[in-house]
């Protein structure tokens, strides 16, 4: 398939997701790289940053199993848009937070919208043909990551001018507006792709789904192939690595390396440009060179460069580390998502992706780890990693990156030993 024909796959739901994800990524790109500075400005410390990261995904332990069952029965567009409206409301708490305790509460409430992730993942997978998944996902990610590359730079300038306290309140206000706009577009243009009838969301159905979901977890895990289980473990390790160090990149850079918020925004701008430039060749590599080989390349690049951050100093060397991390992210994302779509049976895609995520492996992320890639079987490790990151940073600021590199090494070993491209992909 050539590049011109591939662009024809970016239509319908995929185009809607590409554009609304772009709005969401602009909002998240402004807020997430600096959220830890907001917590510090409101009286928190590194241990508190880890605690908030621990609390944020807590609701997913209950809601994601239910969401997976609902995704396979309810209207997935309604699920996604309900989460969008709730998110816009919860962000108001962030804007007017008087202390870090309110940020912790708001983060927990934001964690409740994870019920949208399996619906999102299943709708994307159903909207792409198997042979086009790698390049299609690469193109979608390229579009959704285009304008957001400027968001951290703009946010850095805002924080530099208005301080982390007032500046972050302004950025959260912009986030609420962008989330609301994105949700309105999804209400208007997303289309359900399921062939069978969908069940309306009613309380009795939700309670039934809760019971069925928890009773069905052992059987669902039993349906995983050995390679899918190993791939899930690789994704778990990537989340642990990101949870350990993700919230502390900006804290370490501004607090110990003399990098200003504006300079960090410039580094994030270059980071975003690199991610966008790598997305299309990454998709081509996934479909032509192979999913496993591309994933191995990404994991190796990430693991080799992560510990360099604590050894190097100055704007140039830190920028080089972040560019390598950005390339690893863009290589790994379509490779792992394509493998997950290939491995997971279509009949139980919603329930399975609720458990293990959509394969959106996160390497070198700035801020807290989360998003559509999270599954409820991943959440306990994510919570432990988040809490451990805060404690490790308190003991020694270098420890989170050492732990991240160790998790990367284990992921490389598992991928090289057990993961292989399937001979026949799920439809």
C-alpha positions as CSV (number, residue, x, y, z in Angstrom):
1,X,0.0,0.0,0.0
2,X,1.4,3.4,-1.0
3,X,1.3,6.5,1.0
4,X,-1.4,8.2,-1.2
5,X,-3.8,5.3,-0.7
6,X,-3.1,5.2,3.0
7,X,-4.3,8.8,3.4
8,X,-7.7,7.5,2.1
9,X,-8.0,5.5,5.3
10,X,-7.9,8.7,7.3
11,X,-11.6,9.5,7.0
12,X,-14.7,8.9,9.0
13,X,-14.1,8.0,12.6
14,X,-10.4,7.9,12.2
15,X,-10.4,11.5,10.9
16,X,-12.7,12.6,13.8
17,X,-10.4,11.0,16.3
18,X,-7.3,12.5,14.7
19,X,-8.8,16.0,15.0
20,X,-10.3,15.7,18.4
21,X,-7.2,14.0,19.7
22,X,-5.3,16.9,18.4
23,X,-7.4,19.3,20.5
24,X,-6.9,17.1,23.5
25,X,-3.2,16.8,22.9
26,X,-2.9,20.6,22.8
27,X,-4.6,20.8,26.2
28,X,-2.5,18.0,27.7
29,X,0.7,19.3,26.1
30,X,0.2,22.6,27.9
31,X,-0.7,21.1,31.3
32,X,1.0,17.7,31.8
33,X,4.7,18.7,31.4
34,X,4.3,21.3,34.2
35,X,1.7,19.7,36.4
36,X,4.3,18.7,39.0
37,X,5.4,22.4,39.3
38,X,1.7,23.3,40.1
39,X,1.7,20.7,42.9
40,X,4.9,22.1,44.3
41,X,3.5,25.7,44.1
42,X,0.5,24.6,46.1
43,X,2.6,23.3,49.0
44,X,3.4,19.7,47.8
45,X,6.7,17.9,47.6
46,X,8.1,15.0,45.4
47,X,6.5,12.5,47.7
48,X,3.1,14.2,47.2
49,X,3.6,14.2,43.5
50,X,4.1,10.4,43.7
51,X,1.0,10.1,46.0
52,X,-1.2,12.0,43.5
53,X,0.1,9.8,40.7
54,X,-0.8,6.8,42.9
55,X,-4.4,8.1,43.5
56,X,-5.1,9.2,39.9
57,X,-5.7,5.7,38.4
58,X,-7.5,4.3,41.5
59,X,-11.0,4.5,40.0
60,X,-9.9,2.5,37.0
61,X,-9.7,-0.7,39.1
62,X,-13.5,-0.6,39.4
63,X,-14.6,1.2,36.2
64,X,-12.3,-0.4,33.6
65,X,-13.7,-3.9,34.0
66,X,-17.2,-2.6,33.7
67,X,-16.2,-0.4,30.8
68,X,-14.9,-3.4,28.9
69,X,-18.2,-5.2,29.2
70,X,-20.2,-2.1,28.3
71,X,-18.0,-1.4,25.3
72,X,-19.1,-4.7,23.7
73,X,-22.8,-3.9,24.3
74,X,-23.5,-0.2,24.6
75,X,-23.2,2.6,22.1
76,X,-19.5,3.4,22.1
77,X,-19.9,6.9,20.8
78,X,-22.2,7.7,23.8
79,X,-19.6,6.3,26.2
80,X,-16.8,8.4,24.7
81,X,-18.7,11.7,24.7
82,X,-20.1,11.2,28.2
83,X,-16.5,11.0,29.4
84,X,-15.6,14.2,27.6
85,X,-18.3,16.2,29.3
86,X,-17.4,14.9,32.7
87,X,-13.7,15.7,32.1
88,X,-14.5,19.3,31.3
89,X,-16.3,19.7,34.6
90,X,-13.7,18.0,36.7
91,X,-11.0,20.4,35.3
92,X,-12.8,23.3,37.0
93,X,-11.6,21.9,40.4
94,X,-8.0,22.2,39.1
95,X,-8.5,25.8,38.1
96,X,-9.7,26.9,41.5
97,X,-7.7,24.5,43.7
98,X,-6.6,26.2,47.0
99,X,-4.1,23.5,47.9
100,X,-2.5,20.3,46.6
101,X,-5.2,18.3,48.4
102,X,-7.8,19.6,45.9
103,X,-5.5,18.6,43.1
104,X,-5.4,15.1,44.5
105,X,-9.3,15.0,44.7
106,X,-9.6,16.4,41.2
107,X,-7.1,13.8,39.9
108,X,-9.1,11.0,41.5
109,X,-12.3,12.3,39.8
110,X,-10.5,12.6,36.5
111,X,-9.6,9.0,36.9
112,X,-13.2,8.0,36.7
113,X,-13.4,8.8,32.9
114,X,-11.3,5.8,32.1
115,X,-14.5,4.0,31.1
116,X,-14.1,5.7,27.7
117,X,-10.7,4.1,26.9
118,X,-11.9,0.6,25.8
119,X,-14.6,2.1,23.7
120,X,-12.1,4.4,22.0
121,X,-9.6,1.6,21.4
122,X,-12.3,-0.8,20.0
123,X,-13.8,1.9,17.7
124,X,-10.3,2.8,16.3
125,X,-9.4,-0.9,15.8
126,X,-12.8,-1.6,14.0
127,X,-12.3,1.5,11.8
128,X,-9.0,0.3,10.2
129,X,-8.4,-2.7,8.0
130,X,-5.7,-5.1,9.3
131,X,-3.2,-4.5,6.5
132,X,-3.4,-0.7,7.1
133,X,-3.2,-0.6,10.9
134,X,0.4,0.2,11.3
135,X,0.5,3.1,8.8
136,X,-3.1,4.1,9.6
137,X,-2.2,4.5,13.3
138,X,1.0,6.3,12.3
139,X,-1.0,8.8,10.2
140,X,-3.6,9.3,12.9
141,X,-0.9,10.0,15.5
142,X,0.9,12.3,13.1
143,X,-2.2,14.5,12.6
144,X,-3.1,14.4,16.3
145,X,0.4,15.4,17.3
146,X,1.0,18.2,14.7
147,X,-0.2,21.4,16.3
148,X,0.2,20.2,19.9
149,X,4.0,20.3,19.4
150,X,3.8,24.0,20.2
151,X,1.7,23.6,23.3
152,X,4.5,23.0,25.9
153,X,6.5,25.9,24.5
154,X,3.5,28.3,24.8
155,X,2.8,26.9,28.3
156,X,6.4,27.4,29.4
157,X,6.2,31.1,28.4
158,X,2.9,31.4,30.3
159,X,4.4,29.9,33.4
160,X,7.6,32.0,33.1
161,X,5.5,35.2,33.0
162,X,2.7,34.4,35.4
163,X,4.4,31.8,37.8
164,X,3.5,28.2,38.2
165,X,0.5,29.0,40.4
166,X,-1.4,31.5,38.3
167,X,0.0,30.3,35.0
168,X,-1.2,26.7,35.6
169,X,-4.7,28.0,36.5
170,X,-4.8,29.7,33.1
171,X,-3.6,26.6,31.3
172,X,-6.2,24.4,33.0
173,X,-8.9,26.9,31.9
174,X,-7.7,26.5,28.3
175,X,-7.8,22.7,28.8
176,X,-11.4,22.8,29.9
177,X,-12.5,24.7,26.8
178,X,-10.5,22.5,24.4
179,X,-12.0,19.3,26.0
180,X,-15.5,20.7,25.7
181,X,-15.0,21.6,22.0
182,X,-13.5,18.2,21.3
183,X,-16.5,16.5,22.9
184,X,-19.0,18.5,20.9
185,X,-17.2,17.5,17.6
186,X,-17.4,13.8,18.7
187,X,-21.1,14.1,19.4
188,X,-21.7,15.5,16.0
189,X,-19.5,13.4,13.8
190,X,-18.5,10.0,15.4
191,X,-20.5,7.0,14.1
192,X,-21.0,3.6,15.8
193,X,-19.4,0.8,13.7
194,X,-20.8,-2.2,15.5
195,X,-23.0,-4.5,13.4
196,X,-25.3,-5.7,16.2
197,X,-27.8,-3.8,18.3
198,X,-26.4,-1.8,21.2
199,X,-27.9,-1.7,24.7
200,X,-28.7,1.7,26.2
201,X,-26.7,2.7,29.4
202,X,-29.1,2.1,32.3
203,X,-28.3,1.4,35.9
204,X,-29.5,-2.2,36.0
205,X,-27.4,-3.0,32.9
206,X,-24.4,-1.3,34.6
207,X,-24.8,-3.4,37.8
208,X,-25.2,-6.6,35.6
209,X,-22.1,-5.6,33.7
210,X,-20.1,-5.1,37.0
211,X,-21.0,-8.6,38.1
212,X,-20.3,-10.2,34.8
213,X,-17.0,-8.3,34.3
214,X,-15.5,-9.4,37.6
215,X,-16.7,-13.0,37.3
216,X,-15.3,-13.0,33.7
217,X,-11.8,-11.8,34.5
218,X,-10.2,-15.3,35.1
219,X,-11.8,-16.6,31.8
220,X,-10.7,-13.4,30.0
221,X,-7.1,-13.9,31.1
222,X,-7.3,-17.5,30.1
223,X,-8.2,-16.5,26.6
224,X,-4.9,-14.6,26.2
225,X,-2.4,-16.3,24.0
226,X,1.1,-16.7,25.6
227,X,2.5,-14.0,23.4
228,X,-0.3,-11.6,24.3
229,X,0.5,-12.2,28.0
230,X,4.1,-11.3,27.4
231,X,3.2,-8.3,25.3
232,X,1.0,-7.2,28.2
233,X,3.9,-7.5,30.6
234,X,6.1,-5.4,28.3
235,X,3.4,-2.7,28.3
236,X,3.2,-2.9,32.1
237,X,7.0,-2.4,32.3
238,X,6.7,0.7,30.1
239,X,4.1,2.1,32.4
240,X,6.2,1.4,35.4
241,X,9.2,3.1,33.8
242,X,7.1,6.2,32.9
243,X,5.5,6.3,36.3
244,X,8.8,6.3,38.1
245,X,10.4,9.2,36.2
246,X,7.6,10.9,34.2
247,X,6.4,13.5,36.7
248,X,10.0,14.4,37.7
249,X,11.6,15.4,34.4
250,X,10.6,19.0,34.7
251,X,11.2,19.0,38.5
252,X,14.8,17.7,38.0
253,X,15.5,20.0,35.0
254,X,14.3,23.2,36.7
255,X,15.4,22.4,40.2
256,X,18.8,20.7,39.7
257,X,20.0,21.5,36.1
258,X,19.2,25.2,36.0
259,X,16.7,24.9,33.1
260,X,14.0,27.6,33.1
261,X,10.3,26.9,32.4
262,X,10.7,28.7,29.1
263,X,13.8,26.6,28.1
264,X,11.9,23.5,29.1
265,X,9.1,24.6,26.8
266,X,11.6,24.9,24.0
267,X,12.9,21.4,24.7
268,X,9.3,20.1,24.6
269,X,8.7,21.9,21.3
270,X,11.7,20.0,19.8
271,X,10.5,16.8,21.4
272,X,7.1,17.3,19.8
273,X,8.6,18.0,16.4
274,X,10.7,14.8,16.6
275,X,7.7,12.7,17.5
276,X,5.6,14.0,14.6
277,X,8.4,13.5,12.1
278,X,9.0,9.9,13.2
279,X,5.3,8.8,13.2
280,X,5.0,8.2,9.4
281,X,8.3,6.3,8.9
282,X,7.4,4.4,12.1
283,X,4.2,3.3,10.6
284,X,6.0,2.2,7.4
285,X,8.6,0.3,9.5
286,X,5.8,-1.5,11.5
287,X,4.1,-2.8,8.3
288,X,7.2,-3.5,6.3
289,X,10.1,-4.2,8.6
290,X,7.9,-5.8,11.3
291,X,6.1,-4.9,14.5
292,X,8.5,-6.8,16.8
293,X,11.7,-5.4,15.2
294,X,10.4,-1.9,15.4
295,X,9.4,-2.3,19.1
296,X,12.8,-3.7,19.9
297,X,14.5,-0.7,18.3
298,X,12.3,1.7,20.3
299,X,12.9,-0.1,23.6
300,X,16.6,-0.1,23.1
301,X,16.8,3.6,22.2
302,X,14.7,4.4,25.2
303,X,16.7,2.3,27.7
304,X,20.1,3.6,26.5
305,X,19.2,7.3,26.7
306,X,17.0,7.5,29.8
307,X,19.9,7.4,32.4
308,X,21.9,9.9,30.4
309,X,19.5,12.6,31.5
310,X,20.9,12.6,35.1
311,X,24.5,12.5,33.8
312,X,24.4,15.4,31.3
313,X,24.0,19.1,31.9
314,X,23.2,22.0,29.7
315,X,20.4,22.8,27.2
316,X,22.1,21.0,24.3
317,X,22.8,17.6,25.9
318,X,19.3,17.5,27.6
319,X,17.7,18.4,24.3
320,X,19.6,15.5,22.6
321,X,18.3,13.1,25.3
322,X,14.7,14.2,24.8
323,X,14.9,13.9,21.0
324,X,16.0,10.3,21.4
325,X,13.2,9.6,23.9
326,X,10.7,11.2,21.5
327,X,11.9,9.0,18.6
328,X,11.6,5.9,20.9
329,X,8.0,6.9,21.8
330,X,6.9,7.3,18.1
331,X,8.5,4.1,17.0
332,X,7.0,2.0,19.9
333,X,3.4,3.4,19.8
334,X,2.3,2.1,16.4
335,X,4.3,-1.1,16.7
336,X,2.8,-2.1,20.0
337,X,-0.8,-1.0,19.1
338,X,-0.6,-3.0,15.9
339,X,0.6,-6.0,17.8
340,X,-2.2,-5.7,20.3
341,X,-4.8,-5.4,17.5
342,X,-3.3,-8.4,15.8
343,X,-3.3,-10.5,18.9
344,X,-6.7,-9.6,20.5
345,X,-9.7,-11.5,19.1
346,X,-12.3,-9.1,17.7
347,X,-15.2,-10.9,19.5
348,X,-13.8,-9.8,22.9
349,X,-11.8,-6.8,21.9
350,X,-13.7,-4.4,24.2
351,X,-13.3,-6.5,27.3
352,X,-9.8,-7.5,26.5
353,X,-8.6,-4.0,25.9
354,X,-10.2,-2.9,29.1
355,X,-8.0,-5.4,30.9
356,X,-4.7,-4.7,29.1
357,X,-5.2,-1.5,27.2
358,X,-4.9,-0.9,23.4
359,X,-1.2,-1.4,23.3
360,X,-0.4,2.3,23.5
361,X,3.0,1.7,25.1
362,X,4.5,4.8,26.7
363,X,8.2,5.5,26.5
364,X,9.8,8.6,27.9
365,X,6.6,10.5,28.6
366,X,6.6,13.8,30.5
367,X,4.1,13.9,33.4
368,X,1.9,11.1,34.7
369,X,1.5,7.9,32.7
370,X,-2.1,7.2,31.6
371,X,-4.6,7.5,28.8
372,X,-6.2,5.0,26.5
373,X,-3.3,2.6,26.9
374,X,-4.3,1.9,30.5
375,X,-6.0,-1.4,31.3
376,X,-7.2,-2.4,34.8
377,X,-4.6,-5.3,34.9
378,X,-1.9,-2.6,34.4
379,X,-3.2,-0.1,37.0
380,X,-1.8,-1.8,40.2
381,X,1.7,-1.7,38.7
382,X,1.2,1.9,37.5
383,X,0.1,2.9,41.0
384,X,3.1,1.3,42.7
385,X,5.4,2.9,40.1
386,X,3.9,6.4,40.7
387,X,4.2,6.1,44.5
388,X,7.7,4.5,44.2
389,X,8.8,7.3,41.9
390,X,8.0,9.9,44.6
391,X,9.8,8.0,47.3
392,X,12.8,7.3,45.1
393,X,13.1,10.9,44.1
394,X,13.0,11.8,47.8
395,X,15.8,9.4,48.6
396,X,17.9,10.4,45.6
397,X,16.8,12.4,42.6
398,X,18.7,10.1,40.2
399,X,16.9,6.9,41.3
400,X,13.7,7.2,39.2
401,X,15.8,7.2,36.0
402,X,17.9,4.2,37.1
403,X,14.7,2.3,37.9
404,X,13.2,3.3,34.5
405,X,16.3,2.0,32.7
406,X,16.1,-1.3,34.6
407,X,12.4,-1.7,33.5
408,X,13.5,-1.0,29.9
409,X,16.2,-3.7,30.0
410,X,13.7,-6.3,31.2
411,X,11.2,-5.3,28.5
412,X,13.9,-5.7,25.8
413,X,14.7,-9.2,27.1
414,X,11.1,-10.3,27.1
415,X,10.4,-8.8,23.6
416,X,13.4,-10.4,22.0
417,X,12.7,-13.8,23.6
418,X,8.9,-14.2,23.2
419,X,7.3,-11.6,20.9
420,X,6.9,-12.4,17.2
421,X,4.8,-10.9,14.4
422,X,1.7,-13.1,13.9
423,X,1.3,-15.1,10.7
424,X,-2.4,-14.3,10.7
425,X,-3.9,-11.0,12.2
426,X,-7.2,-10.6,13.9
427,X,-9.7,-8.8,11.7
